[in-house]
Amino acid sequence: MLIVIRSKSFDCSFLLQLGWVCQYDALPTIAQSIFFIGAIFGGLIFGWVADQYGRIPALLGANLMGFLAGVATAFTGSFWQFTLCRFFVGFAFDNCFTMMYILGFITYSSRTSLDQLVESVEFDQLHTTHIQTADNANSGRKI
C-alpha cells in the first residue's frame, strides 16, 4: 500500500500563535521543565493514594487527570495556562504507566491458586520427562 502525503507549509504554528519566539524562546523549555516537576509530585501523591486507597483508584485518577489536563492543554491561550495544564499532565503521566506494571490482573485471594497452577504444570512436565527417560533407560536405548 502506498500512501502519498502532500506537504504544506504552514504560516502559523502553536509557538507563533502564543508568541513564544525571539526573546520568549525559552518558554517551551520552561514548560517542559514544569512538566517533569509535575511528574515528581505526581509520583509522590499517586503513590500515597495507591497505598491508602488501592492501586485501581490511583490508576483511574491518574488516567482521568491526564486525559482532562491533556484536553485542556489544547484550549490554552497563555503561557501560564499551558504550563499549568502541562504540570497536571506530568503529574499523571508516569503514574499511568507505572501503576499498570504494578497492578495485578487477578485478585489477591486467587494469587495462591494461580501460583499452584503454574507450579503443577512445571511439575507435570518434569515428571513426564523423568518417566520417558526411565523408559528409555530400561529399554536399552541411548538418550
C-alpha positions as CSV (number, residue, x, y, z in Angstrom):
1,M,0.0,0.0,0.0
2,L,1.4,3.4,-1.0
3,I,0.3,6.4,0.9
4,V,1.0,9.8,-0.5
5,I,1.0,12.8,1.7
6,R,1.2,16.3,0.3
7,S,3.4,18.6,2.2
8,K,2.2,22.1,3.0
9,S,4.0,24.9,4.6
10,F,2.0,26.4,7.5
11,D,2.1,30.1,8.1
12,C,1.3,29.7,11.8
13,S,2.3,27.3,14.5
14,F,1.4,26.9,18.1
15,L,4.6,28.7,19.1
16,L,3.9,31.6,16.8
17,Q,0.2,31.8,17.9
18,L,1.3,32.3,21.5
19,G,4.3,34.5,20.6
20,W,7.0,32.2,22.0
21,V,9.6,33.4,19.6
22,C,12.7,35.7,19.8
23,Q,13.1,36.9,23.4
24,Y,10.5,34.3,24.6
25,D,12.1,31.3,23.0
26,A,13.0,29.8,26.5
27,L,9.3,29.4,27.4
28,P,8.9,25.9,25.8
29,T,11.9,24.7,27.8
30,I,10.4,26.1,31.0
31,A,7.1,24.5,30.3
32,Q,8.8,21.1,29.7
33,S,10.7,21.5,33.0
34,I,7.5,22.2,34.8
35,F,6.0,19.1,33.2
36,F,8.8,17.0,34.9
37,I,8.3,18.8,38.2
38,G,4.7,17.7,38.0
39,A,5.9,14.1,37.4
40,I,7.9,14.2,40.6
41,F,5.0,15.5,42.6
42,G,2.6,13.1,40.9
43,G,4.7,10.1,41.8
44,L,4.6,11.1,45.5
45,I,0.9,11.9,45.6
46,F,-0.4,9.0,43.5
47,G,2.0,6.6,45.4
48,W,0.3,7.7,48.6
49,V,-3.1,7.4,47.0
50,A,-2.2,3.8,45.9
51,D,-1.1,2.9,49.4
52,Q,-4.1,4.4,51.1
53,Y,-7.0,3.6,48.7
54,G,-5.6,0.9,46.4
55,R,-3.9,0.8,43.0
56,I,-7.0,0.8,40.9
57,P,-8.4,4.1,42.3
58,A,-4.9,5.6,41.8
59,L,-4.7,4.3,38.2
60,L,-8.2,5.7,37.4
61,G,-7.4,9.0,39.0
62,A,-4.1,9.3,37.1
63,N,-5.7,8.4,33.8
64,L,-8.6,10.8,34.3
65,M,-6.3,13.7,35.4
66,G,-4.0,13.1,32.4
67,F,-6.9,13.0,30.0
68,L,-8.6,16.1,31.3
69,A,-5.3,18.1,31.5
70,G,-4.3,16.9,28.0
71,V,-7.6,18.1,26.5
72,A,-7.4,21.4,28.4
73,T,-3.9,21.9,27.0
74,A,-5.4,22.3,23.5
75,F,-7.5,25.2,24.6
76,T,-5.0,27.3,26.5
77,G,-4.4,30.8,25.4
78,S,-1.5,31.9,27.5
79,F,1.9,30.6,28.7
80,W,0.7,30.1,32.3
81,Q,-2.4,28.2,31.3
82,F,-0.4,26.0,29.1
83,T,2.2,25.4,31.8
84,L,-0.4,24.6,34.4
85,C,-2.0,22.1,32.1
86,R,1.4,20.6,31.3
87,F,2.1,20.4,35.1
88,F,-1.0,18.3,35.6
89,V,-0.3,16.1,32.5
90,G,3.1,15.5,34.0
91,F,1.5,14.9,37.4
92,A,-0.4,12.0,35.9
93,F,2.0,10.9,33.1
94,D,4.4,8.5,34.8
95,N,1.7,7.1,37.1
96,C,-0.5,6.0,34.2
97,F,2.3,3.6,33.1
98,T,3.8,2.6,36.4
99,M,0.6,1.6,38.0
100,M,-0.2,-0.9,35.2
101,Y,3.1,-2.7,35.8
102,I,2.5,-2.9,39.5
103,L,-1.2,-3.6,39.2
104,G,-2.1,-7.4,39.2
105,F,-4.8,-8.6,36.9
106,I,-6.1,-11.1,39.5
107,T,-7.4,-10.6,42.9
108,Y,-5.3,-11.1,46.0
109,S,-7.2,-14.2,47.1
110,S,-6.7,-16.1,43.8
111,R,-2.9,-15.5,43.6
112,T,-2.1,-18.6,45.5
113,S,-4.2,-20.9,43.2
114,L,-2.6,-19.3,40.2
115,D,0.9,-19.9,41.6
116,Q,-0.1,-23.5,42.3
117,L,-1.4,-23.9,38.7
118,V,1.9,-22.7,37.2
119,E,3.9,-25.0,39.5
120,S,1.7,-28.0,38.8
121,V,2.3,-27.6,35.0
122,E,6.0,-27.4,35.6
123,F,5.9,-30.5,37.8
124,D,3.9,-32.4,35.2
125,Q,6.4,-31.6,32.5
126,L,9.3,-32.6,34.7
127,H,7.5,-35.8,35.8
128,T,6.7,-36.7,32.2
129,T,10.3,-36.2,31.1
130,H,11.6,-38.3,34.0
131,I,9.2,-41.2,33.1
132,Q,10.3,-41.0,29.4
133,T,14.0,-41.1,30.5
134,A,13.4,-44.1,32.7
135,D,11.6,-46.0,29.9
136,N,14.4,-45.3,27.5
137,A,17.0,-46.5,30.1
138,N,15.0,-49.7,30.7
139,S,14.7,-50.5,27.0
140,G,18.4,-50.0,26.5
141,R,18.1,-47.1,24.1
142,K,20.6,-44.3,24.1
143,I,19.3,-40.9,25.0
